[in-house]
Amino acid sequence: MVAALVLVGAGGAFALSHRSASAQAQPRTLAASRGTVQQTVSATGTIEPATEDDLSFPSSGTVDSVGVSVGQKVTKGEVLASIDATSLRSQVTLAQAVVTQARAQITAAATSGSASQIAAANAQLASAQAKLAAAREAVAQAQLTSPIDGVVAAVNIKVGSAVGGSGSSGAAGASGSSGASSSGSAGAGAARSSGTSGSGSGGASSSSASASSGSAISVISTRAWVVDTAVANADLPNLKPGLQAQILPTGSRTTIFGTVESIGIVASSSSSGTSQFPVVVAVTGTPAGLYAGTSATVSIIVKQLDNVLTVPTAALSSNSGRTTVTVLRNGQSVATAVTVGRVFGARTEITAGLADGAMVVLPDTFGTRGTGGTRVGGGFGGGGVGGVGGGLGGGFGGGGFGGGGGAGGAGGVGTRNGG
């Protein structure tokens, strides 16, 4: 989990003076600019379908047909596979005979039997009818049907396979790069239901994109997606359901958006030994090109500050309690006293002494590797989320935040100034 700050809006691009062999090199400058600063918490996770049904046969038998393959689109109620129901039908016939016999016993008891005999005969009939209903249900469950419109995610059976009548097919949740995972009540507490499906009607759904142990076929919905990720304990106070998030799938240059759906309260340990808490981010809408199991970088916006005038922190100088920046005016470098506000790692707020658009002179080491300077690049759509270099201290609690950049809204791409 990485905390970062994103500078969104106009400004923030280098205004570099040209050098020539015959002219004296001019200092590098960067225009002080107003914009929106976002405090973000970043992490990596896995894109998963919001709904998946893991289907299994509740009755034992031998698979006699499989009508679907992985990746195939299916509709609600479509038959996916079936088992040989010959023995199940025989059980229905036997159960029907027992019911017929029980009814005959009731008739006989009503004619010449006592009240207790009549009661016993009625009890036998009720038991026989219950067994008949169960036998008929078993025949109906010899076919697996899709409970949703979706896509087949896994097929774990083939014709001739023996199935054992186990209805357990609970799925473990996906984990983020930090190693956290969710499963059942210990998971992120998402609205997605988790459980088993042993009937042809589909049953309950779970959150995993891969078939669970014991499931015969898994079907996922591609109409809604989530990102399963995890955060460190230090980030929990900053997060709450409903926060906006920006998501960049691995290999994509297009940012999608979402909201924090749930935050888990049961920690797991990452590979580094730190505690991680599961977070589920619900993807907004139905973006094209999403695939279950794809990794993604998530940037959760925990605070947004508008109309903030900032300059690179590296451009500030302090002496005897007086803070200055060097401003280029009419070709001359002029030290200018300023009043600073909040420090956002690689960028610092200026509350007085500097005008919007003033050309601030940058130090010679600014932007070079290993100096913690500002790195200019594309926003989320161009160069990826985060990309925060070595930020300077300060910022919103929990360490320094490098100025990051990103989208200022749906489809908007800002300038990223990484520290």
N, C-alpha and C positions, 0 to 999 in steps of 0.2 A: 504494500500500500504506500503510495507516494502522495503527499500533499503538495499542491501547486497553486499558483495564482495565474490567471489568464487575463491578459490585457486585450480587450475587445474594442474595436472601433478605429477611427481614423488616426493617423499619425503613427509614430513608432518605427518608421522606416529610416534607414541611414540616408543622410544627405552628404555624400562623400565628395570632397573637392577633387578635381582632376590634377594629376601631377604631370609635369613635363620636364624635359631635360633642361630647359632654359628658365623655368619659373620655379620659385621657391615653393616647396610643398606646403599646402595649407592643412591646418588641423582637421581631423575628422569631427563631424558634428552630427547631432541628433536633435530633432525638433522636440521641445517639450510639448506634450499634447494631452488633451483631455479625452477620457474614454471610460469605458466600463471595466472595472476590475472584478474578477470573479475568484473567490477562494474555492478551490476544488479539492476533492479527495479522489485520487486515481488508483485503479487496481486493474488487474486482468482477470478474466473469467471465461465462461463457456456459454455460448448461445444454445439454448434448449427450447423445444416446443413447450408451450404453456400447458398443453394437454397431451397425454399419451395413455393409451389403453394397452395393457399387457394381458393378452388373452390366453387362457389355458382350458383344457377339457376337464370338467369336474368328474367325469366317469372314466374308468379304465377301459382301454380298448386299443385297436390297431388302426392307424391312420389309413384311410382308403382313398382320400383325395385331398390335394392341395391346389387351390385355384388361383393363387396370387404369388407374386415374387417381390423382392425388395425394390422399393422405388415406385411401385405401381399405385396409381390413384384408385381409391375405393369410395363407395358411397355408403351411407348409413343403411344397415340392414343387408348389405351384400354378403353372400356366403363366401367365407375365406377358405375353410377346410372342413373335413368331416372325418369321423371314425366309423368303423363297421358297427352298425347298430343291430345286427342279427340277434345277438344274445340279449340285448336290451329290449327288443320287441318280444322275445320269448318271455321275459320277466313281466311284461305288460299282460300277456295272455294268461300267465299263471295268476297274477294279481286279480285279473278280471274274474277268473274262475273262483277265487276265494271270496270275492264280493258276492257273486251269485249264490254261493253256498251259504254265506252269512245271511243273506236275505231270506233264503229258504228256512233257515233256523228261526228267524224272527217270526215267519208265518206260522211255523209249527208251534212255537212257544205261545203265540197269541191265541191259538186254538185250544191248547190243553195244558200249557205250562203255567207256572206260578209267576208272581211278579218279579221275583229274583231271577228266574230263568229268562224272562223277557228283557230285563235290564242287562243281563250278561250277553244275550244275543245282540242287543243294540250296541253294546260296547265292542263286540267282535266285528260288527259291520263297520263301525266308525274306524277301527284300526285297519280293516281291510281296504276301505276306501282311501285312507291316507297313504297306504302302501301303493295302491293303484295310481294315485296322483303323482307320487314320487317316481314310479316307473315310467309314467308318461313324460314327466319332466326330463328324466334321463335320456329318453329318446330324442326329445326336442333339443337337448344340449349336446347331442352327437354332432351338431353342426356349429361351427364358430361363425358368427356374423359380426360385421363391423358395427360398433356402436356410434360411430361418427363418420362424417365426410373427412377423408384425410389421405395419408400416404402410408404405405406399408414400410415400417422402419426395420423390421427383422422377421425372419422366418426360421424357426429353429426345429422344424419337423419336416419329414418327407413321407411319401407313401411307403407304408410298411413299418413306420416307426411305432413303437409301443409307448403309449402315454399312461401315466399312473394315476390319474384322477386327483391330482393335487391342485388345489385352488390357490396356492400361495404364489403370488407373483409380484410382491412388493418391490419397488424399484428404489435404488439408492440415488440420491441427487448428485448432480455434477458438481465438481469443485473448481475453484479458481486456482490461479497459479501459486497461491500461497499454501496450497495443500489442504485447505478446509473443505469439508464435505457436509452434506445434509442427508438425513434419512429419517423419515417418519417424524415423530414429535420432536426429535433432536435437531431438525433441520431449520431452515430459515423462517418457517412459519408462513409460507406463502399460501395464497388462496387456492393454489392447485391442490386437488385432492390426490391422495395416495392410497393404494390398496390393491385389491385383486379383482380378477374377472374370470369367472369360471363358467359363465353361461353364454349362450349365443347372443344374448341381448347386449353384451359388452361389459357390464359391471362398472367398476370404478376406474379412475384414471390415476396416473402417477407422473412424476416429473422427469424421469430419465429418458434419454434419447436412445438408449440401447436396451434390448430385451432383457428382462430380469431373469434370474435363475428360475427355471420351472415354467416360464411362459412359452407358449407355442408360437404365437404371432404377436407382434407389436404394431400398433397403428398410431400415428401421430397426426395432430392437426397442424397445418401450416398457416392457419389464420391468425395465430397469436404466438408471440415468442417472449422469452425472458432471458436474462443473462444471470447465471449463477456465479457469484464472486464472493470475496471475503475481505474483511478489514481487520486491522489491528485494534487492540483494546483502546489505544490512545485516540483512535478516530471515532469511536462510538458516540461520545458526547456531541459530536458535530452532525451526526446523521439522524434522520427521522423519515418515516414514510411520507411520500409525496414530493420529496426533493427532485428537481429536474436533473437529468443525466444526459451526457453525450457519449455515444458508443461508436467505436471504430472497429469493425470486424477485421481480423487479420487478412491481409491481402487486398483490402478494399481502400479506396481513396474517398469514399462517401460516408460522411458522418450520419448516423441515425440517432434518434432521440428516444428517451424513455423516462420513467419515474421510478423512484425507490418504492418497491411494493412491500417488502418486509425486511426486518433486521432480526437475525437470530440472537438468542441469549445464551446458547450453549456453545462454548468454545471448543475448538479442536486445535491440535498442534500442527504447525507447518514443518517443512523440512528443516527450517532453521531453528526450530524449537520454540518459536514464539506462538502465543495464543492468537487464533484467528476466529472471527465471528462471521457466519454466513450472511450474505446480503443478496436479495433477489431484486433485480431491476426489470420492470415490465417494459417491453419495447412498445413505443407508440405506433399505432397503425399496423399496417401489414407491408413492410418494405420488401421489395423484390430482392432476390439473390441471397436470402438467408438459408443456412443449412445447419441442421442439428449437429452439435459437437464442435462447431467452429469456435476458435478462441477469439477474444475481443478485448480491447482496452476500454475501460469505462472511466469517465470523468464526472463525478457527482458534484454539482454546484451547491455548496453549503452556505455561501454568502455572496451577494452581488452588490457592488458599490458603483454608483453612476456618477458621471461627470467629475471624475477625479483627475487632477493635473499631476502627472508623474514625470520623473526623469530617471535615468539610470543611477542606481545607488553609487556605482563606481565613479560617477562624475562629481560627487559631493566631496568637499574638503572641510575639515573642522580645525579651528585654531582658537584656543582661549575661549571656548564656548560659542564661537561665531561660526556659522555654517555658510559656505559660499559655493557657488558654481561658476565656472568660467563660461561666459557667453560671447559669441562672435558677433561684433557690431562693426559694420563698415570695414570689415577685413581685419579688425583688431580684437584681440582676446581681452575681455574685461571681466575681472572678478566681481561677482554680484552676490550680495548678501541675501539669503533666503531663509524662510521659516519652513521647517519640515514638519510633516504630519506623520502618518502611519508608514511603516516600513514594510514593503511587500517583497522582502528578499532582494532580488536583483533590481527592483524599482522602488522609488521612494516618493511619497506624496509631497507636493509643494503647496503650502497654504498661503504664502505671501512672498512677494519679492520677485516673482518671475511671471512673465506673460505667456499665455498660450501661443505656441509657435516660435518662441525664442530658440535660437540655435545654440544648443549647449555643446561645449567642446568636450570631446571624449578623451580619456587618458590613452596613452600609446598602447597600453596592454589590453585595452577594452576589446572583448570579442575574441581574443586569442585563446587557444586551447589551454585549459588548466588554470585560467585566471579568474574564473567565475564571472566573466563579463557577459554581455548580452549577445545572444545569438539570434539572428533574424531568419525566419523561415516561414513556410506556409502555415495556415491554420490547420484545423483538424482535417479538412478535406485535402490538404496538400501534403503535409508531412507527418501526420500521425498525432495522437494525443500525447500530451506531456512533453517529452523532450526537454525536460528541465535540466539545465547544467548545474554546476556548482553554485548554488544560491548563497547570498550573504545572509547573516543572521537576522533575527527579528521576525516580523510577520505575525500572522494570527496564530496564537498558541501552538505549541508543538513543533518548533523548529522553523527554520527559514523557508520561505517559499520563493522559488524562482518565478519570474514573470512568465507565465505561459500564455498561449493564445488560443484562439479557437473560434467557434461559431457564436455569434451574438444572437442567434435565433435560428429558426428553421431555414436552412439553406444559406445562412450568412456566414461568411468566413472572415475572421479577423486576422490581424498580424500577431504572430507569436514571437514574444521576446523572451527566450529562455535564459535563465540565469546560469 
